[in-house]
Amino acid sequence: MKSKLFKISTRLGKVFAALAMAVTISNVNSTCVFISHQPEMPAESKKLRKF
């Protein structure tokens, strides 16, 4: 039972990591409509920009 739970948790971890990366890339390449509301982006996320 422990090995099945470990396999499921690692698969879910990989899915959530990929989802977090996709959301981060989407946020880096877009801007907020309300300029005063746009938060400061971390320095590590600037290397994911496509332009």
N, C-alpha and C positions, 0 to 999 in steps of 0.2 A: 504493500500500500504506500509505503514511503517513497518508493521509486516512481510510482505513477504520479503522485502529488508533486514530486520534484520536476518531472517532465512537463507537467501542465504549467507549473509556475514559471519554468524557464521559457516555455513557448509564449506565455502571456507577457513575460518581461520583454521578449524580443519584439512582440507586436506593439507594446506600449512605447518602446524605445523608437521604433520606426515611425510611429504616429507622432511622437514628440519632435522628431527630426523634421518630419513633413510640415508640422505646424510652425516650427521655428523658421524654416526656409520660406514658407508662405509669408510670415510676418516680417522677415528681413527685406523681402522684395516688394513690400507694399508700404504705403504711408497712411496715416490716419487722416480723415477728412477734416477733423478739428485739430489744427496744428497745436493749440495750447494743451490738448489732452494727450498728445503722443508721448509715451514714456521714453526714457533714454535706453538705448539698446546696449547690451554687454559687448565688450570688445571681441570676445570669442565668436560672436554671431556675425560680425562684419565680414569674416572670411567666407561666409556662405552666400554673399550677395552675387547676383548674376549680371549686374550692370556696373 
